[in-house]
Amino acid sequence: MGDEEGRVPEDKTDEPDETVRTQAEAPSAKQPASVGRPRRSRRALLDAAAAVFAVSGVDAPVRVIAERAGVGVGTIYRHFPTRPELVVAVYRHQVEACADAAPRLLAESASPEAALRAWIAMFVDFLVTKHGLAGALRGHTAESDALHAYFVDRLVPVCGGLLDAARAASATVLEIDAYSVLRAVGNLCIGAETDRRYQASELVQALISGILLGGGR
């Protein structure tokens, strides 16, 4: 992975990998298994990696991710043997977080419009903080294509649901499909991660205002 290519030798001081147990270590009938722990452990690693990637890009040293997660480097490599595997896992993790946020925002926001705007803002943050994704997946065309298809299949319906909720609350909302909205938002975010003066989020919210007001018709 980047500056730490190849696999890392087993770190005996590292905490044990929760996804692998020997028979001797397996919980007995009197000791219920902690079924959720491996999943929570993986989620914690992905949260740490996402936070580091947001600041330093996907080429950030693995040791920095390990430090943020509070684990040894060996644990990162056991879960994600290569950098592309880690990058893809983080990307999918963030897509799921974005998708899962929509119903919560609809339930907690003052209006469907507020929920849509909040979700779009989250989507923008997701787009502008995945520095170097294309470079990290260079040479992995099939994986990159599958990731894009997953992104579209997962988030377009979510955005569509938010647009439908906004239309149900207001007759002025423009009839435009969710794919076109997300594509337009993505285009407005190009370059935002490298140009600090470029306020992509403000332009995106102006686009949403236009959609909510019927495109000025």
N, C-alpha and C positions, 0 to 999 in steps of 0.2 A: 504494500500500500504506500505509494508515493515514496517518502524518504525512509520508509520502513518496509521495503519490498520483501516478499517471501514470508514464510511463517516464523513466528517468534518461538524460541525454545521454551519448553514448559517452565513456568515460573512456580516453583514449589511454595513460594510465600503468597502466591495469588490465592484468592478465595476459590473454593471448589466450584466447578461448573455445575449449576443446578439442573441442567438438562440431562446429565449423565450420572447414573448411579450404579454401583455394583449391587449384587444381591445382598451382600452383608450390610450395605447402607440403606437398603430399601426399608420403608416404614413397615412395622409389624401391624398385625390386626388391631393391637391395642393402641397404636400410635398412628392416627389418621394422616394420610399424605397431604402435604401442603400443595394441592393441585395448582393453585393460582400463582405460586411463587416463581416458577420459570417464566411464565408469561409476564409477570410484573418486572422481573429482572431484565428481560429483553426490552420491555417498554422503557425502562429507566435508561438503558444503553442508548436506545434510539432517541429519547428526549435529549440526552447529553450530546449526542452526535449532531442532532438538529441545531441545538443552541450554538455549538462550536462552528458548524458550517455556516450559520447565519452571519457570524462575525468574520471568520477566516476563510470561508469557501470550502469546497469539498476536498481540497488538497491539504487540509490541516493535519498536522501530525497526529497519529493514533494515540500517542502518549497524552496529548492534551485532552482528547475525548475520554480516555481512561481516568485521568485525574478528575475531570468534571463529574464523571459517573461514580467516582470513589472505588474503582476496581483496578486490578492489574491489567497491563497490556494484553497478557495472555488470554484473559476473559473475552476481550474484544475479538481477538483472532479466532477463538473457539466458536463464537457465534457467527462471525463474518470473516471467513478466511481471506478474502480479497477486498480491495477497496471498492470495485464495482458492486460487489454484493452488499457492502455496507451502504453505499450511496443509494442503491435501488431500494433497500429496506427502509432507509430514512425517508426517501421520497414517498413511498407507499404509506408509511406511517403518517406523514404530514397530509397526504390526500385524504386518508381516513379521518384525521382530526378535523379537517375542513368540512368534510361531508357530515360528520356527526354533530358539528356545531349548528347546522341549519335549524333542526327542530327545536333545539334549546333556545336559539335566538328568537324564533317565532313565538315561543312560549313566554319569554322574558322581556322582549322589547315592547315599547309603547305602541308600536304600529307595525304592520307588514313592511312599510317603507323603511322604518328604522332597522328592522331585521335584515332587509336586503342590503342596505348600506353597510351595516356592520359586517355582514358576511363577505361582501365585495372587498371591504377593507382588509379582512383576514386573508382573502384570496390574493390580494395585491402583495401583502407581506410575504406570503408563501412564494409568489413568483419572483420577487426581487431579491430574496435571500438565498436562492439556490445557485450560488456562484459556481461556475465551472462544471455544471452537470453534464453538458454535452462533451466536454473534454474528458471527464472521468469515464464516460461510456464510449469513447472513441474506440472503434474496433469491435464493438459489441452491438452491431446494427439490429440484430433480432431482439435483443433485450431492450434497446432504446425504443424500437417500434412498439413492442408489447407494453412498455411503460406509458407511452403516449396514448395508446388505445385504452389502457386501464384508467388513465387520467380523464379522458373524454367520457368513457362509459360511466364512471363514478360521479363526476362533478356536474356534467351537463344536466342530468335529471334533477340534481339538488338545486341548481340555479333556476331551472325551470319551475320547480315547486315554489320557490321564493317569488319569482315573477308572477306566477298564477295567484299567489296570495295577495300581492300588491294590486293586481288587476281586479281582484274580487273586492278590494277596499276602495278602489278609485277607477272611474271610467276613463281617466286621461292617460293611463299607462299605454305606451306604444306596443302594438302587436309585433313583437320581434322574437325570434327563437333564441333560446338560451345559448346554443352553440355560438351564434353570431356575437352575443354579448360577451361571452368569455374570450372569444377570439379578439374582439376589439380591445378588451381590457389587457389581454396579453401583449398586443401590439403597442399599446400606450406605455407598457412597463419596460419595453426594450431599452436597454442602456441605463436604466435607473440605478442599477447596482454599482455602476462605475462613475456616474456623474452625480455628485452630491447636490449640485444646483438644480437638477431636474426633479421637479415635484410631481412624480407620476400619480401619487395618490390623489392630489387635488384635481388633476385632469380626469382621472377615472370617476371621481365623484361628480364632476361636471357632466360627464357622459351619462351617468345614472340619472342625474337631474333631468337631462334631456329626454331620456326614456320614460321617466315617470310623468313628465309633462306632455307626452305625446309627440315628442320630436319637434315641437314648435308649430304643430298644425293648428 
